[in-house]
């Protein structure tokens, strides 16, 4: 069901859609998908509730790489949004079918499927992907009672006693935002994961690019919270070394980089980065 998929995507959706949860304000979620060039899959989301400005988001994903572009939207007789110089959305939903679910008393989920009459175009920076659509098919979910009926689907917070992680976190400020890198090793099974993000504000548009990859034993080695080294697999390139000497600030150096969608060859280590190694960090805590 589209509604559950939209709920899963809420951490990446505009803050207005998340804030509406539990407030009883009417919520409308619109979505359609299309295929972009260079094997990217695109999805367009729009969210509107009774208390916050409506927003629209374009997601572009290719395997472990993803980028999202969030802007203000206008809901009138249709849906309009401008993604800076990258794209334009101008559609009006035409319903073809309708379903109503009532997961609990006083709660309704209205799912409408049909056609978004109009057009959408988008070209990522450097033309890493592009897509155009005329009259795309999609869905609109209306929640007249606000976000409700999700108790069985909300994931439980991970609070397993004794579950810890070793985290290496690095961050640097860019001209328009922040680039960050994170390596994680879980205490139970020694599984390793790597992730990076680049968050930017370009005019009125919020852009977040991300990359992630699972690792293998030996790709993240660390010693007593003082030394660490990482050798992540693709899409990452190069390596990084962390040192926390007795005298002087911690150092995070190396050739580690990644090519985000629309931001190729982004450095993830070196000059300008702040880094910290957090051994045996509780799963609910953050390495700052």
Helices and strands as residue ranges (DSSP letters): H 2-8, G 10-12, H 15-19, E 27-35, E 41-49, E 55-62, E 65-75, E 79-83, E 87-104, E 107-123, G 125-127, E 130-143, E 164-173, E 177-186, E 192-202, E 205-215, E 220-223, E 227-230, E 236-237, E 240-243, E 251-254, E 257-260, E 263-267, E 274-282
